């Protein structure tokens, strides 16, 4: 069922927007160990938890709600939107 909601890449992983949203089903977001961005794999629980605020901001913005308070998560190291700092993959 999930494969029908998300476009798949050649390697079988799901193609996501920068905000972890489906590229073919607007409003459908993916979180957890299946999240992939280029060579970055967010399989460790701390890594994919850092993406929750990114998804929350995308949802709030799409609904026209304020999202400024989510910047607090950045201060705590729990707002991962700059993937240039993720130079290594974890080997799970």
N, CA, C and O of each residue as an XYZ file, in Angstrom:
368
protein
N       0.826     -1.204      0.000
C       0.000      0.000      0.000
C       0.859      1.251      0.000
O       0.580      2.188     -0.748
N       1.910      1.286      0.835
C       2.741      2.485      0.920
C       3.443      2.770     -0.405
O       3.655      3.930     -0.759
N       3.797      1.734     -1.125
C       4.478      1.925     -2.403
C       3.604      2.669     -3.400
O       4.125      3.333     -4.296
N       2.305      2.574     -3.265
C       1.389      3.275     -4.166
C       1.330      4.772     -3.882
O       0.945      5.557     -4.749
N       1.712      5.167     -2.673
C       1.627      6.564     -2.259
C       2.924      7.330     -2.494
O       2.944      8.560     -2.468
N       4.003      6.589     -2.723
C       5.315      7.189     -2.898
C       5.965      6.685     -4.177
O       5.853      5.511     -4.527
N       6.635      7.579     -4.856
C       7.421      7.203     -6.028
C       8.681      6.497     -5.543
O       9.283      6.901     -4.548
N       9.078      5.438     -6.253
C      10.263      4.704     -5.847
C      11.453      5.062     -6.730
O      11.314      5.331     -7.923
N      12.624      5.057     -6.106
C      13.870      5.261     -6.830
C      14.302      3.930     -7.433
O      13.706      2.889     -7.157
N      15.335      3.975     -8.249
C      15.840      2.757     -8.867
C      16.335      1.750     -7.839
O      16.260      0.544     -8.073
N      16.840      2.226     -6.703
C      17.360      1.311     -5.674
C      16.259      0.787     -4.746
O      16.549      0.058     -3.797
N      15.007      1.149     -5.009
C      13.892      0.671     -4.205
C      13.490      1.584     -3.067
O      12.412      1.420     -2.496
N      14.350      2.560     -2.719
C      13.974      3.505     -1.669
C      12.932      4.465     -2.209
O      12.745      4.576     -3.421
N      12.259      5.153     -1.311
C      11.168      6.037     -1.703
C      11.686      7.443     -1.976
O      12.518      7.964     -1.233
N      11.192      8.044     -3.034
C      11.581      9.403     -3.405
C      10.760     10.383     -2.580
O       9.531     10.324     -2.569
N      11.452     11.285     -1.889
C      10.798     12.247     -1.007
C      11.194     13.666     -1.374
O      12.241     13.894     -1.980
N      10.351     14.616     -1.001
C      10.708     16.023     -1.132
C      11.730     16.364     -0.049
O      12.079     15.511      0.766
N      12.204     17.589     -0.040
C      13.146     18.031      0.995
C      12.537     17.962      2.389
O      13.259     17.922      3.386
N      11.201     17.949      2.460
C      10.488     17.915      3.741
C       9.959     16.521      4.070
O       9.096     16.382      4.937
N      10.459     15.491      3.398
C      10.053     14.092      3.616
C       8.619     13.816      3.181
O       7.968     12.913      3.706
N       8.134     14.588      2.228
C       6.778     14.418      1.705
C       6.830     13.615      0.409
O       7.800     13.699     -0.344
N       5.793     12.848      0.158
C       5.676     12.103     -1.083
C       5.710     13.063     -2.264
O       5.152     14.158     -2.195
N       6.358     12.659     -3.333
C       6.401     13.497     -4.534
C       5.172     13.285     -5.409
O       4.969     14.023     -6.372
N       4.349     12.286     -5.088
C       3.143     12.040     -5.888
C       1.844     12.132     -5.085
O       0.764     12.215     -5.670
N       1.936     12.119     -3.758
C       0.745     12.206     -2.908
C       0.918     13.367     -1.936
O       1.473     13.183     -0.853
N       0.451     14.563     -2.303
C       0.612     15.725     -1.422
C       0.010     15.476     -0.042
O      -1.081     14.920      0.085
N       0.747     15.901      0.996
C       0.277     15.749      2.357
C       0.632     14.417      2.991
O       0.341     14.201      4.168
N       1.254     13.519      2.241
C       1.669     12.225      2.775
C       3.162     12.297      3.084
O       3.984     12.463      2.183
N       3.500     12.172      4.351
C       4.886     12.291      4.794
C       5.387     10.938      5.282
O       4.606     10.088      5.709
N       6.683     10.756      5.212
C       7.313      9.537      5.692
C       8.257      9.903      6.828
O       9.001     10.879      6.739
N       8.223      9.121      7.884
C       9.190      9.300      8.962
C       9.667      7.925      9.388
O       9.011      6.913      9.141
N      10.802      7.913     10.022
C      11.337      6.652     10.501
C      12.526      6.170      9.696
O      13.119      6.933      8.933
N      12.875      4.901      9.866
C      14.103      4.378      9.271
C      14.060      4.236      7.757
O      15.089      3.935      7.152
N      12.920      4.440      7.125
C      12.839      4.343      5.668
C      13.194      5.658      4.972
O      13.273      5.703      3.744
N      13.408      6.726      5.743
C      13.730      8.029      5.154
C      15.141      8.001      4.577
O      16.099      7.619      5.249
N      15.245      8.411      3.320
C      16.525      8.497      2.619
C      16.565      9.816      1.855
O      15.574     10.232      1.256
N      17.715     10.458      1.885
C      17.959     11.643      1.064
C      19.337     11.476      0.457
O      20.348     11.505      1.159
N      19.366     11.303     -0.847
C      20.617     11.048     -1.561
C      21.348      9.888     -0.887
O      20.815      8.780     -0.844
N      22.538     10.107     -0.365
C      23.285      9.040      0.293
C      23.058      9.003      1.797
O      23.692      8.214      2.497
N      22.167      9.841      2.299
C      21.929      9.916      3.733
C      20.799      8.972      4.129
O      19.702      9.024      3.572
N      21.082      8.119      5.088
C      20.106      7.161      5.594
C      19.829      7.510      7.054
O      20.751      7.578      7.868
N      18.585      7.725      7.373
C      18.193      8.122      8.728
C      17.639      6.917      9.489
O      16.503      6.934      9.965
N      18.455      5.881      9.594
C      17.966      4.639     10.182
C      18.079      4.602     11.701
O      17.354      3.842     12.344
N      18.938      5.373     12.275
C      19.082      5.381     13.725
C      18.017      6.286     14.316
O      17.768      7.364     13.776
N      17.388      5.890     15.395
C      16.236      6.612     15.939
C      16.528      8.090     16.187
O      15.658      8.929     15.955
N      17.732      8.429     16.654
C      18.050      9.836     16.896
C      18.074     10.603     15.588
O      17.624     11.748     15.534
N      18.594      9.987     14.532
C      18.664     10.673     13.243
C      17.279     10.966     12.690
O      17.021     12.090     12.259
N      16.375      9.983     12.689
C      15.082     10.290     12.083
C      14.199     11.119     13.000
O      13.279     11.783     12.523
N      14.452     11.100     14.300
C      13.721     12.001     15.203
C      14.083     13.454     14.922
O      13.264     14.346     15.143
N      15.287     13.702     14.443
C      15.700     15.065     14.109
C      14.924     15.607     12.918
O      14.963     16.811     12.665
N      14.223     14.757     12.183
C      13.450     15.186     11.028
C      12.006     15.518     11.376
O      11.302     16.078     10.536
N      11.530     15.197     12.581
C      10.135     15.438     12.933
C       9.757     16.917     12.846
O       8.671     17.248     12.371
N      10.632     17.803     13.296
C      10.321     19.234     13.244
C      10.257     19.733     11.808
O       9.494     20.651     11.507
N      11.045     19.144     10.923
C      11.010     19.506      9.499
C       9.631     19.169      8.925
O       9.030     19.975      8.215
N       9.146     17.983      9.239
C       7.821     17.559      8.778
C       6.743     18.432      9.412
O       5.818     18.866      8.726
N       6.852     18.693     10.707
C       5.863     19.532     11.394
C       5.792     20.922     10.778
O       4.705     21.480     10.625
N       6.946     21.484     10.422
C       6.955     22.819      9.807
C       6.289     22.790      8.441
O       5.542     23.705      8.097
N       6.551     21.747      7.657
C       5.928     21.635      6.334
C       4.411     21.530      6.456
O       3.679     22.154      5.688
N       3.945     20.747      7.411
C       2.501     20.595      7.610
C       1.886     21.911      8.091
O       0.863     22.349      7.563
N       2.502     22.536      9.084
C       1.985     23.811      9.597
C       1.936     24.867      8.497
O       0.943     25.582      8.356
N       2.992     24.958      7.735
C       3.050     25.943      6.656
C       1.960     25.685      5.623
O       1.319     26.623      5.147
N       1.747     24.417      5.275
C       0.714     24.100      4.275
C      -0.689     24.425      4.776
O      -1.593     24.672      3.979
N      -0.871     24.424      6.092
C      -2.172     24.751      6.686
C      -2.295     26.233      7.037
O      -3.324     26.675      7.548
N      -1.240     26.995      6.760
C      -1.259     28.414      7.072
C      -1.099     28.720      8.549
O      -1.497     29.789      9.011
N      -0.517     27.786      9.292
C      -0.321     27.966     10.729
C       1.093     28.460     11.020
O       2.010     28.189     10.246
N       1.278     29.170     12.112
C       2.624     29.639     12.461
C       3.519     28.451     12.829
O       3.065     27.485     13.441
N       4.786     28.540     12.448
C       5.728     27.447     12.728
C       7.007     27.949     13.378
O       7.975     27.200     13.511
N       7.015     29.208     13.780
C       8.232     29.794     14.341
C       8.712     29.067     15.601
O       9.917     28.952     15.826
N       7.796     28.586     16.409
C       8.181     27.925     17.660
C       8.992     26.652     17.421
O       9.698     26.193     18.319
N       8.899     26.088     16.243
C       9.669     24.882     15.934
C      11.172     25.147     15.888
O      11.968     24.209     15.939
N      11.560     26.404     15.791
C      12.986     26.743     15.798
C      13.641     26.376     17.127
O      14.859     26.207     17.187
N      12.850     26.250     18.189
C      13.393     25.794     19.473
C      14.060     24.435     19.326
O      15.065     24.159     19.981
N      13.510     23.595     18.476
C      14.078     22.263     18.273
C      15.486     22.347     17.692
O      16.330     21.500     17.986
N      15.737     23.341     16.886
C      17.070     23.541     16.313
C      18.095     23.777     17.429
O      19.206     23.249     17.387
N      17.705     24.574     18.421
C      18.605     24.859     19.548
C      18.967     23.595     20.319
O      20.050     23.501     20.896
N      18.062     22.630     20.324
C      18.276     21.380     21.046
C      18.935     20.315     20.174
O      19.132     19.185     20.621
N      19.276     20.666     18.933
C      19.876     19.695     18.015
C      18.869     18.701     17.472
O      19.240     17.599     17.068
N      17.597     19.078     17.458
C      16.547     18.160     17.004
C      15.796     18.704     15.788
O      14.612     18.420     15.606
N      16.489     19.488     14.957
C      15.884     20.028     13.740
C      16.932     19.889     12.644
O      17.762     20.775     12.446
N      16.883     18.791     11.953
C      17.889     18.484     10.946
C      17.363     18.811      9.557
O      16.707     17.984      8.923
N      17.656     20.029      9.084
C      17.279     20.404      7.728
C      18.495     20.694      6.863
O      18.366     20.836      5.648
N      19.662     20.783      7.463
C      20.907     20.982      6.719
C      21.629     19.641      6.650
O      22.315     19.247      7.594
N      21.474     18.956      5.545
C      22.029     17.613      5.407
C      23.517     17.613      5.086
O      24.128     16.549      4.997
N      24.109     18.794      4.911
C      25.546     18.840      4.625
C      26.371     18.386      5.822
O      27.542     18.037      5.674
N      25.765     18.390      7.009
C      26.478     17.948      8.202
C      26.400     16.436      8.398
O      26.974     15.902      9.347
N      25.704     15.758      7.518
C      25.508     14.306      7.637
C      26.455     13.565      6.692
O      26.010     12.820      5.818
N      27.717     13.766      6.865
C      28.688     13.201      5.934
C      28.902     11.712      6.036
O      29.575     11.129      5.186
N      28.348     11.080      7.051
C      28.573      9.650      7.174
C      27.260      8.899      7.305
O      26.282      9.403      7.857
N      27.267      7.693      6.788
C      26.111      6.833      6.926
C      26.303      5.965      8.147
O      27.432      5.657      8.528
N      25.220      5.577      8.754
C      25.370      4.613      9.826
C      25.206      3.217      9.234
O      24.411      3.015      8.316
N      25.934      2.293      9.743
C      25.858      0.918      9.243
C      24.949      0.126     10.162
O      25.384     -0.352     11.209
N      23.708     -0.013      9.783
C      22.737     -0.744     10.613
C      22.622     -2.179     10.144
O      21.857     -2.956     10.714
